[in-house]
Amino acid sequence: MSKRSRPDPPEGRGPSTQAVHGGERDHQATAAVTTPIYQTSTFWFRDSAELRDYAEGKLVREEYGRYGNPTWKAVERKLCDLEGGEETVLFASGMCAATTTFLALLPRDSHLIVTSDCYRRTRQFIRQYLTKLGVETTVIEPADVKKFEDAIQDDTAIFFTESPTNPYLRVIDVPETVRVAREHGVKVVIDSTFASPVNHRALEDGADLVIHSATKYLGGHNDILAGAAIGSKEIISPIREAVGVLGGITDANSAFLLLRGLKTLGLRMERHNQNAQRIAEWLEEHPRIARVWYPGLESHPDHAVASRLMSGFGGVVTFEVDTDLDGAIRFVDANRIPYIAPSLGGVEALIEMPVLMSFWDLPREDRLALGITDGLVRYSCGIEDPEDLIADLAQALDQI
Ligand SMILES: Cc1ncc(COP(=O)(O)O)c(C=O)c1O
């Protein structure tokens, strides 16, 4: 395959330039401006000599669709640019990124530290499957570096946390956490789904690995499921090997949609950040709202850390409506613009009550122990006009 000679933009360009141009120009077989969808499961060799050269590492090319595809390789390069990492691996979903990473990096019978405010399925994987490998887990409060240090054991291999977390949007002091982790040889893995590389680049703060549910802001259009892990060549190598064996790869169509979605990441994040900040401030003043969690508000426990580490606070606002379960349901149902749906990070606003969406199967006292109250609402701002979203919220709150 002959490569065209105009190189990808150099490192150090802004996130929007990298999002539009990164990873694509220097790798095109033709002069197409957009990377095509390579809809193929396998790649042919001219003769056995070519195959032998490939097997001996003298030739870099694709072989079989589970090990690589030019469409998803373009996404991987673009995400390296955006996160400031050496290597990226794409996965079929965010869950696949987390589970494959755990399986690849955790030694048998080792120890893992995770934070309590965490996507429920990640927690389920740890409890239900990692225990079978003898992995012991300690759960700590997010954003408490002292508790993290106290939890470290001789066999602790990984500290895994979201930042911001779900649903309370706690922000981890990554540089301080990394400083402590390094003293004990613990790897720090940050699920940056809620931040996106536009708002926070955890690798620059010293994290060993960043993972994403690319289903959310990276894809940005509520139309694909995908995941990604980004880090050094050294840390990614066993993860890439694991995805080749476990098989949770993305497909070329989803990779193309992800590539397309990524091009507007900078613009979309700007609007998500602005919408969420305005809505959070408006909600905080509303008499029917008991509490708002948004890192861009001074009232948020991690506002200072978030202001230091993040260049924007994201598009999700979590709040407690001052009513009972039925009142909260009346409020959610009265909203006319957001869809009632799980997920976040797309151009369409989505609204959900965690109690119904993810935790309804648990007894109420167990839900409350996890901080999931009856009036809790998670609102993922889309890129709509903020005045329209606020007017819609206002009329919905009047109907409680
Ligand atoms: C923070 C976080 N990580 C991971 C996931 C899982 O991602 P996916 O749904 O793409 O498997 C989610 C899903 O909501 C999430 O919110």
The ligand as a Gaussian input file, in Angstrom:
#p B3LYP/6-31G(d) Opt

LIG

0 1
 C      -18.007000       5.848000      33.333000
 C      -18.415000       4.687000      32.486000
 N      -17.515000       3.773000      32.144000
 C      -17.843000       2.714000      31.369000
 C      -19.141000       2.530000      30.920000
 C      -19.477000       1.346000      30.059000
 O      -19.451000       1.734000      28.719000
 P      -20.278000       1.000000      27.555000
 O      -21.723000       1.254000      27.818000
 O      -19.761000       1.646000      26.316000
 O      -19.946000      -0.451000      27.655000
 C      -20.115000       3.470000      31.235000
 C      -21.488000       3.297000      30.730000
 O      -22.397000       4.016000      31.074000
 C      -19.743000       4.578000      32.042000
 O      -20.652000       5.508000      32.393000

